């Protein structure tokens, strides 16, 4: 960022608000804004932890925008960039109730997209995760040129389980610079097909459906480490090239599961407040990865997790199938997500495992996102049916 961005926005009712980068003096006002909107139910550490908030405000990879009417903070939006893979994320967008419906967040989004994707050219793409309790967040992103990539079924539970959606906006060059064709299993194809149609990716894809080698079920006993050292252990192990499933930008591990002999290590982030967990990295010499994934899921559930997510390369159909057999089901397809060797971009599959019955009551979806829910539900139902038929 070359300078602190400042702009003015005229709302639908002709009120003018100032938008600028947040500073330390805004911290109390920011926290009050989120409390006014969410009460005490907002879960992100960036808002709830003062040290994390201050760090984000000063980190050059972040841009925390606040909107002010006189001295009152009435809007907030965070952007973060991964400079290595030229990926950006928009999150934590919130507007004071008295300023909602006046295009404030839409204009803050527009400013950020223009500033980061075009003016500064810091990223090749950026994405946002949106709620589905109403259509409003989806409509705002659609107007900005974001495209739906999938859903996260029952991803968070605060008052009740919520399904979220995933949307992204791309430089066209990023999509043209993908490693193709993707090599995917049949269960991923329905999700890929929707994304491919929305982004004109074409039908160039290889479908792999080879049987997996048999491995008898085996019990794996994990120990757990929860400390500040977990994050550094993760980076060290990843940088040594010892991890699989090692790409998950903007997430940081706070839990390590490991076997007594340290042969198998699993790095996760787990948020007890809403039951959300992500598998960020896996180190093992075991050939029975289905058992490892199932043991990881069982331990995560014992901690209180309701949802466990993993990112799988679209060039690794064996890993996709192992994950599918362990009930990590494809729910989103993210093209050009990672910058790989020689400047080519790699597609990734989002797969999730839910520890509660899927419930889509109260979900509101736009025309881009609805097909993903229908496709996922069929994948979910077919996976249940496979187990039922195998027991007959």
C-alpha positions in Angstrom: 0.0 0.0 0.0 1.6 3.2 -1.1 -0.4 5.5 1.1 -3.3 5.5 3.5 -6.4 5.5 1.3 -9.1 8.1 2.0 -12.3 8.6 0.1 -15.8 10.0 0.7 -19.0 8.1 0.0 -22.4 9.7 -0.6 -25.2 7.5 0.8 -28.6 7.0 -0.8 -30.0 9.6 1.7 -27.3 12.0 0.6 -25.4 11.8 3.9 -21.6 11.8 3.3 -19.3 9.5 5.2 -15.5 9.4 5.2 -13.7 6.1 4.5 -10.1 5.6 5.6 -7.6 3.1 7.0 -8.2 2.3 10.7 -5.8 3.5 13.4 -5.2 2.6 17.0 -7.5 5.4 18.1 -10.4 3.7 16.3 -10.2 0.4 18.2 -12.8 1.1 20.8 -15.2 2.6 18.2 -14.7 -0.5 16.0 -15.5 -2.9 18.9 -18.6 -0.9 19.7 -19.8 -1.1 16.1 -19.6 -4.9 16.1 -21.2 -5.1 19.5 -24.1 -2.8 18.3 -24.7 -5.1 15.3 -23.9 -8.6 16.8 -24.2 -8.1 20.5 -21.5 -10.3 22.1 -21.8 -13.0 19.4 -19.1 -12.0 16.9 -16.4 -14.6 16.9 -13.4 -13.2 14.9 -10.3 -12.6 17.0 -9.5 -9.6 14.8 -12.4 -7.9 16.6 -12.5 -9.6 20.0 -8.7 -9.6 20.8 -7.2 -6.2 21.2 -3.7 -7.4 20.6 -4.8 -9.1 17.3 -6.7 -6.0 16.3 -3.7 -3.8 16.8 -1.5 -6.2 14.9 -3.9 -6.3 11.9 -4.2 -2.5 11.8 -0.4 -2.2 11.5 0.4 -5.2 9.3 1.2 -4.0 5.8 -0.6 -7.1 4.3 -3.9 -5.9 5.7 -6.1 -3.0 4.9 -8.8 -2.3 7.6 -11.2 0.3 6.4 -13.6 2.2 8.6 -16.4 4.5 7.6 -17.1 7.6 9.8 -20.0 10.0 10.1 -18.4 12.8 12.0 -16.6 11.0 14.8 -18.8 7.8 14.9 -17.6 4.7 13.2 -20.5 3.4 11.2 -18.9 0.8 8.9 -15.9 -1.6 8.9 -14.3 -3.9 6.3 -11.1 -5.9 6.4 -8.9 -6.9 3.5 -5.8 -9.1 3.7 -3.4 -10.1 1.0 -1.1 -13.2 0.7 1.8 -11.7 -1.3 3.3 -15.1 -2.1 0.3 -16.4 -3.9 -1.2 -13.1 -4.8 -4.5 -14.0 -3.2 -6.7 -11.6 -1.2 -9.6 -12.0 1.2 -12.4 -9.6 2.2 -14.1 -10.3 5.5 -15.7 -8.8 8.6 -17.8 -6.4 6.7 -20.3 -4.7 9.0 -22.5 -1.5 8.9 -24.3 0.2 11.7 -28.1 -0.6 11.7 -28.9 3.0 11.0 -26.8 3.0 7.9 -27.8 -0.3 6.4 -29.6 -0.4 3.1 -27.8 2.8 1.9 -25.0 1.2 -0.2 -22.3 1.9 2.4 -20.8 -1.6 2.4 -21.2 -1.9 -1.4 -19.1 1.3 -1.9 -16.5 0.2 0.7 -16.2 -3.1 -1.3 -16.0 -1.2 -4.6 -13.2 1.0 -3.2 -11.2 -2.0 -1.9 -11.5 -4.0 -5.0 -10.4 -1.1 -7.2 -7.6 -0.2 -4.9 -6.2 -3.7 -4.3 -7.0 -5.5 -7.5 -6.3 -2.7 -10.0 -4.6 0.4 -8.5 -2.1 -1.4 -6.3 -2.3 -4.7 -8.2 -1.4 -6.6 -5.1 -3.4 -9.7 -5.9 -4.7 -11.7 -8.9 -7.9 -12.5 -7.2 -9.8 -11.9 -4.0 -12.6 -13.8 -2.3 -15.3 -13.3 0.4 -17.3 -15.7 2.5 -20.9 -14.5 2.9 -23.8 -15.4 5.1 -27.0 -16.9 3.6 -29.5 -15.7 6.2 -30.5 -13.1 3.6 -29.8 -12.3 0.0 -28.3 -8.9 0.7 -24.6 -9.9 1.1 -24.8 -12.0 -2.1 -26.4 -9.2 -4.1 -23.7 -6.7 -3.0 -20.9 -9.1 -4.1 -22.7 -9.9 -7.3 -22.8 -6.2 -8.2 -19.1 -6.0 -7.7 -18.4 -8.8 -10.2 -17.9 -11.6 -7.7 -18.8 -15.1 -8.9 -20.1 -17.9 -6.7 -17.7 -20.8 -6.1 -19.6 -23.0 -3.6 -21.0 -23.3 -0.2 -19.9 -24.2 3.4 -22.8 -26.3 4.7 -23.5 -25.7 8.4 -20.1 -24.0 8.8 -20.8 -22.0 12.0 -23.0 -22.3 15.0 -23.6 -19.3 17.2 -27.4 -19.1 17.8 -28.1 -21.8 15.2 -26.2 -23.5 12.4 -25.5 -21.3 9.4 -24.5 -22.2 5.9 -22.2 -19.7 4.2 -21.3 -19.1 0.5 -18.0 -18.5 -1.3 -17.6 -15.8 -4.0 -14.5 -14.5 -5.7 -13.4 -12.0 -8.3 -10.4 -12.6 -10.7 -8.1 -11.0 -13.0 -8.8 -12.8 -16.3 -5.1 -13.5 -16.7 -5.2 -15.6 -13.5 -7.9 -17.9 -14.9 -6.0 -18.1 -18.2 -2.8 -19.1 -16.3 -4.3 -22.2 -14.6 -2.7 -25.6 -14.7 -5.1 -27.6 -16.8 -6.8 -30.0 -17.2 -8.0 -30.6 -13.6 -7.8 -34.2 -12.5 -10.8 -34.9 -10.4 -13.0 -37.7 -9.1 -16.6 -38.1 -10.3 -18.0 -36.8 -7.0 -16.2 -33.4 -7.6 -17.4 -33.0 -11.1 -20.9 -31.6 -10.3 -19.3 -28.8 -8.3 -16.6 -28.2 -10.9 -19.3 -28.1 -13.6 -21.2 -25.2 -11.9 -18.0 -23.2 -11.4 -16.8 -23.9 -14.9 -20.1 -22.6 -16.4 -20.0 -19.4 -14.3 -16.4 -18.6 -15.2 -16.3 -20.1 -18.7 -13.6 -22.5 -17.8 -14.6 -25.0 -20.5 -15.1 -28.7 -20.2 -11.4 -29.6 -20.2 -11.2 -32.0 -17.2 -10.0 -35.5 -16.6 -12.2 -37.8 -14.5 -10.4 -40.5 -12.4 -12.4 -43.3 -10.8 -9.7 -45.9 -10.0 -10.4 -48.1 -6.9 -8.3 -47.4 -3.8 -6.1 -50.1 -2.3 -7.7 -51.9 0.7 -6.6 -50.9 4.1 -8.2 -52.5 7.1 -9.6 -50.1 9.7 -7.1 -49.3 12.4 -7.4 -47.3 15.6 -5.0 -44.3 15.8 -4.4 -42.8 19.2 -3.7 -39.1 19.1 -2.2 -36.8 21.7 -2.9 -33.1 21.6 -0.7 -29.9 21.9 -2.3 -26.5 22.4 0.3 -23.8 22.7 1.7 -20.8 20.8 4.5 -23.1 19.6 2.0 -25.0 17.4 2.0 -22.3 14.8 5.8 -22.2 14.5 6.0 -26.0 14.4 3.6 -25.9 11.5 5.6 -23.4 9.5 8.8 -25.3 10.2 7.4 -28.6 9.1 5.7 -27.0 6.1 8.8 -25.2 4.9 10.8 -28.5 5.1 8.3 -29.9 2.6 7.0 -32.6 5.0 3.3 -31.7 4.9 0.5 -32.7 2.6 -2.7 -30.7 2.6 -0.5 -27.8 3.4 -2.3 -24.9 1.7 -4.9 -22.9 3.6 -4.3 -19.1 3.4 -5.2 -16.7 6.2 -5.7 -19.5 8.7 -3.2 -20.2 11.6 -3.1 -23.5 13.6 -3.8 -23.5 17.3 -4.0 -27.3 17.7 -1.6 -30.1 16.9 -2.6 -33.8 17.0 0.2 -36.3 17.0 0.9 -40.0 17.6 3.2 -41.0 20.4 6.0 -41.8 18.0 5.5 -38.4 16.2 5.1 -40.3 12.9 1.8 -38.7 12.3 1.1 -35.0 13.0 -2.0 -33.0 12.2 -2.2 -29.2 12.4 -5.6 -27.7 12.8 -7.3 -24.4 13.7 -10.3 -24.9 16.0 -12.7 -22.2 17.3 -14.7 -23.5 20.3 -17.1 -20.6 20.1 -18.8 -21.8 17.0 -17.4 -25.3 16.4 -15.6 -24.4 13.3 -12.3 -26.3 12.4 -9.9 -26.5 9.5 -7.3 -29.1 8.7 -4.2 -27.0 7.7 -1.5 -29.6 7.3 -0.8 -33.4 7.7 2.5 -35.2 8.1 2.5 -39.0 8.1 4.3 -42.0 6.6 1.2 -44.2 7.0 -0.3 -45.6 3.8 -3.8 -45.8 5.3 -4.7 -42.1 5.0 -8.4 -42.9 5.4 -7.8 -44.0 8.9 -5.7 -40.9 9.6 -8.4 -38.6 8.3 -11.1 -40.5 10.2 -9.1 -40.4 13.4 -8.5 -36.6 12.9 -12.2 -36.1 12.4 -13.1 -38.2 15.5 -10.7 -36.2 17.6 -12.0 -32.9 16.3 -15.5 -33.9 17.1 -14.5 -34.9 20.6 -13.1 -31.3 21.1 -16.5 -29.9 20.2 -16.1 -29.4 16.5 -19.3 -29.3 14.4 -17.6 -28.7 11.0 -14.1 -29.7 9.7 -12.8 -28.3 6.3 -9.9 -29.2 4.1 -8.5 -27.9 0.8 -7.4 -30.5 -1.7 -5.4 -29.9 -4.9 -7.5 -30.4 -8.1 -4.5 -32.3 -9.6 -4.5 -35.1 -6.9 -7.5 -37.4 -7.5 -6.1 -40.1 -5.1 -6.2 -37.6 -2.2 -9.6 -36.4 -3.3 -10.9 -40.0 -3.2 -9.3 -40.7 0.2 -10.9 -37.6 1.6 -14.3 -38.5 0.1 -14.1 -42.0 1.6 -13.4 -40.3 5.0 -16.6 -38.2 4.5 -14.9 -35.0 3.5 -17.4 -34.0 0.8 -16.7 -31.5 -2.0 -18.7 -28.3 -1.5 -16.8 -25.6 -3.5 -14.4 -25.4 -6.4 -11.8 -22.6 -6.4 -9.9 -22.2 -9.7 -6.5 -20.5 -9.8 -6.4 -20.4 -6.0 -2.7 -21.0 -5.5 0.4 -19.7 -7.4 2.4 -22.7 -8.2 5.6 -23.6 -10.0 6.7 -21.4 -12.9 4.0 -18.9 -12.2 1.1 -21.2 -13.1 -2.0 -21.2 -10.9 -3.5 -24.3 -9.3 -7.2 -25.1 -8.7 -8.3 -26.3 -5.3 -11.4 -28.2 -4.0 -13.0 -27.3 -0.8 -14.2 -30.4 1.1 -16.0 -30.4 4.4 -17.1 -33.0 7.0 -20.1 -32.1 9.2 -20.6 -33.8 12.6 -24.3 -32.9 12.8 -27.2 -33.6 10.4 -27.3 -31.1 7.5 -30.0 -28.5 7.9 -30.7 -25.9 5.3 -33.7 -24.4 6.9 -33.8 -20.6 6.6 -31.1 -20.4 3.8 -31.6 -17.7 1.2 -29.5 -18.2 -2.0 -29.0 -16.3 -5.2 -29.1 -17.9 -8.7 -25.3 -18.5 -8.6 -25.2 -20.2 -5.2 -28.4 -22.3 -5.2 -27.0 -24.9 -7.7 -24.1 -25.6 -5.4 -26.4 -26.4 -2.5 -28.5 -28.7 -4.7 -25.3 -30.4 -6.0 -23.8 -30.8 -2.5 -27.0 -32.3 -1.1 -26.9 -34.9 -3.8 -23.3 -35.7 -3.1 -24.1 -35.9 0.7 -27.1 -38.2 0.1 -25.2 -40.4 -2.3 -22.4 -40.8 0.3 -24.9 -41.8 2.9 -26.5 -44.3 0.5 -23.1 -45.9 -0.3 -22.6 -46.7 3.4 -26.1 -48.1 3.7 -25.7 -50.3 0.7 -22.4 -51.6 1.8 -23.9 -52.8 5.1 -26.8 -54.7 3.4 
